[in-house]
């Protein structure tokens, strides 16, 4: 997993959206490429846990 390094302009855009939505955003790279069946398994576990899971390539 790798946190994406943003330019000052990109940081400003993220901060503006965070302020507008009232949330904290995190920028990552290298999300895992999953098929529909794999996504369904993750979504099922998310429902059981009451949490959001993120999938990344190592």
Beta strands, then each sheet from edge to edge (+ up, - down):
strand 1: 2-3
strand 2: 28-29
sheet 1: 1+ 2-
end
